[in-house]
Amino acid sequence: MKLVVAILQPFALNKVQNALLKVPCFPGMTVVPVRGFGQGKGCAASDFEAEIVDFTDKVRVEVAAPDDAVDAVVEAIVQAAHSGRRGDGKIFVLPLERAVRIRTRERDDEALRSPLKDD
């Protein structure tokens, strides 16, 4: 299992959501508004320190995914969020040790899969 974390432009969120809904067995997502900044093209520390840095509003999208779905989730996000302009965002894929669906007590991959019906 992996945790896919994407930091994206807010205007890309609807496209990303629609793209992820097309991924087979898409388990769901969490979205959190965040603020941050990056170095863009990269620059020397002295250049960076001399500038006043403004934080930019972004969204953080988190998807806990079974290993066999990670590549499809990442590709869906890349395709939907890509504009080719600075600030499109970044995706991080992190190991996920455990998942539990509290209602059913299902664990790990089973906890990530959407139930066929609501019991």
C-alpha positions as a Markdown table, in Angstrom:
| # | Residue | x | y | z |
|---|---|---|---|---|
| 1 | Met | 0.0 | 0.0 | 0.0 |
| 2 | Lys | 1.1 | 3.5 | -0.7 |
| 3 | Leu | -0.1 | 7.0 | 0.2 |
| 4 | Val | -0.1 | 9.3 | -2.8 |
| 5 | Val | 0.2 | 12.9 | -1.9 |
| 6 | Ala | -0.3 | 15.6 | -4.5 |
| 7 | Ile | 0.1 | 19.3 | -4.0 |
| 8 | Leu | -1.8 | 21.0 | -6.7 |
| 9 | Gln | -3.3 | 24.3 | -8.0 |
| 10 | Pro | -6.8 | 24.6 | -6.6 |
| 11 | Phe | -8.3 | 25.1 | -10.1 |
| 12 | Ala | -7.0 | 21.7 | -11.1 |
| 13 | Leu | -9.0 | 19.9 | -8.3 |
| 14 | Asn | -12.2 | 19.2 | -10.3 |
| 15 | Lys | -10.3 | 17.8 | -13.3 |
| 16 | Val | -8.2 | 15.6 | -10.9 |
| 17 | Gln | -11.3 | 14.3 | -9.1 |
| 18 | Asn | -13.0 | 13.4 | -12.4 |
| 19 | Ala | -9.8 | 11.7 | -13.6 |
| 20 | Leu | -9.4 | 9.7 | -10.4 |
| 21 | Leu | -13.1 | 8.6 | -10.5 |
| 22 | Lys | -12.2 | 6.8 | -13.8 |
| 23 | Val | -9.4 | 4.8 | -12.2 |
| 24 | Pro | -10.6 | 1.2 | -11.6 |
| 25 | Cys | -11.2 | 0.4 | -7.9 |
| 26 | Phe | -10.4 | 4.1 | -7.0 |
| 27 | Pro | -10.6 | 4.0 | -3.2 |
| 28 | Gly | -11.4 | 7.7 | -2.5 |
| 29 | Met | -9.5 | 10.8 | -1.6 |
| 30 | Thr | -8.9 | 13.4 | 1.0 |
| 31 | Val | -8.5 | 17.1 | 0.1 |
| 32 | Val | -7.0 | 19.7 | 2.4 |
| 33 | Pro | -6.4 | 23.4 | 1.5 |
| 34 | Val | -2.7 | 24.3 | 2.1 |
| 35 | Arg | -0.3 | 27.1 | 1.5 |
| 36 | Gly | 3.3 | 26.9 | 0.4 |
| 37 | Phe | 6.1 | 28.1 | -1.9 |
| 38 | Gly | 8.9 | 26.5 | -3.9 |
| 39 | Gln | 12.1 | 27.7 | -5.5 |
| 40 | Gly | 10.8 | 27.3 | -9.0 |
| 41 | Lys | 13.8 | 27.0 | -11.3 |
| 42 | Gly | 16.1 | 26.7 | -8.3 |
| 43 | Cys | 18.5 | 29.4 | -7.2 |
| 44 | Ala | 21.4 | 30.0 | -4.9 |
| 45 | Ala | 20.5 | 30.4 | -1.2 |
| 46 | Ser | 21.6 | 34.0 | -1.2 |
| 47 | Asp | 19.3 | 34.9 | -4.1 |
| 48 | Phe | 16.4 | 33.1 | -2.4 |
| 49 | Glu | 17.0 | 34.8 | 1.0 |
| 50 | Ala | 17.0 | 38.2 | -0.6 |
| 51 | Glu | 13.5 | 37.7 | -2.0 |
| 52 | Ile | 10.3 | 38.2 | 0.0 |
| 53 | Val | 8.5 | 34.9 | -0.4 |
| 54 | Asp | 4.7 | 34.9 | -0.8 |
| 55 | Phe | 2.8 | 31.8 | 0.1 |
| 56 | Thr | 0.5 | 30.4 | -2.6 |
| 57 | Asp | -2.8 | 28.7 | -2.0 |
| 58 | Lys | -2.7 | 25.0 | -3.1 |
| 59 | Val | -4.7 | 21.9 | -2.4 |
| 60 | Arg | -3.3 | 18.7 | -0.9 |
| 61 | Val | -4.9 | 15.6 | -2.3 |
| 62 | Glu | -4.2 | 12.3 | -0.5 |
| 63 | Val | -5.1 | 8.9 | -1.9 |
| 64 | Ala | -4.4 | 5.7 | 0.1 |
| 65 | Ala | -4.0 | 3.1 | -2.7 |
| 66 | Pro | -3.2 | -0.6 | -3.0 |
| 67 | Asp | 0.2 | -1.2 | -4.7 |
| 68 | Asp | -1.5 | -2.3 | -8.0 |
| 69 | Ala | -3.4 | 1.0 | -8.3 |
| 70 | Val | -0.6 | 3.4 | -7.5 |
| 71 | Asp | 0.7 | 3.9 | -11.1 |
| 72 | Ala | -2.9 | 4.6 | -12.4 |
| 73 | Val | -3.6 | 7.1 | -9.6 |
| 74 | Val | -0.3 | 9.0 | -10.2 |
| 75 | Glu | -0.9 | 9.0 | -14.0 |
| 76 | Ala | -4.5 | 10.3 | -13.6 |
| 77 | Ile | -3.3 | 13.1 | -11.4 |
| 78 | Val | -0.4 | 14.1 | -13.7 |
| 79 | Gln | -2.7 | 14.1 | -16.8 |
| 80 | Ala | -5.4 | 16.1 | -15.1 |
| 81 | Ala | -3.2 | 18.6 | -13.3 |
| 82 | His | -0.6 | 19.3 | -16.0 |
| 83 | Ser | -0.7 | 22.7 | -17.7 |
| 84 | Gly | 3.0 | 23.0 | -18.4 |
| 85 | Arg | 3.3 | 26.2 | -16.3 |
| 86 | Arg | 5.3 | 26.7 | -13.1 |
| 87 | Gly | 3.3 | 25.7 | -10.1 |
| 88 | Asp | 1.5 | 22.8 | -11.5 |
| 89 | Gly | 2.5 | 20.9 | -8.4 |
| 90 | Lys | 4.2 | 17.8 | -7.1 |
| 91 | Ile | 3.3 | 14.2 | -6.3 |
| 92 | Phe | 4.9 | 12.2 | -3.5 |
| 93 | Val | 4.4 | 8.4 | -3.1 |
| 94 | Leu | 5.0 | 7.2 | 0.4 |
| 95 | Pro | 4.9 | 3.7 | 2.0 |
| 96 | Leu | 1.7 | 3.1 | 3.9 |
| 97 | Glu | 2.1 | 0.5 | 6.7 |
| 98 | Arg | -1.5 | -0.1 | 7.7 |
| 99 | Ala | -5.1 | 0.9 | 6.9 |
| 100 | Val | -8.3 | 0.0 | 8.9 |
| 101 | Arg | -11.9 | 0.7 | 7.8 |
| 102 | Ile | -13.3 | 1.4 | 11.3 |
| 103 | Arg | -16.9 | 0.4 | 10.4 |
| 104 | Thr | -16.1 | -3.1 | 9.1 |
| 105 | Arg | -12.7 | -3.6 | 10.7 |
| 106 | Glu | -11.3 | -4.5 | 7.4 |
| 107 | Arg | -7.6 | -4.1 | 7.2 |
| 108 | Asp | -5.0 | -3.0 | 4.7 |
| 109 | Asp | -5.9 | -3.5 | 1.0 |
| 110 | Glu | -9.4 | -4.6 | 1.9 |
| 111 | Ala | -9.9 | -1.4 | 3.8 |
| 112 | Leu | -9.0 | 0.6 | 0.8 |
| 113 | Arg | -11.3 | -1.0 | -1.7 |
| 114 | Ser | -14.8 | 0.4 | -2.1 |
| 115 | Pro | -17.5 | -1.9 | -0.7 |
| 116 | Leu | -19.9 | -3.3 | -3.3 |
| 117 | Lys | -22.8 | -2.4 | -1.1 |
| 118 | Asp | -23.4 | -0.5 | 2.1 |
| 119 | Asp | -24.4 | -3.0 | 4.7 |
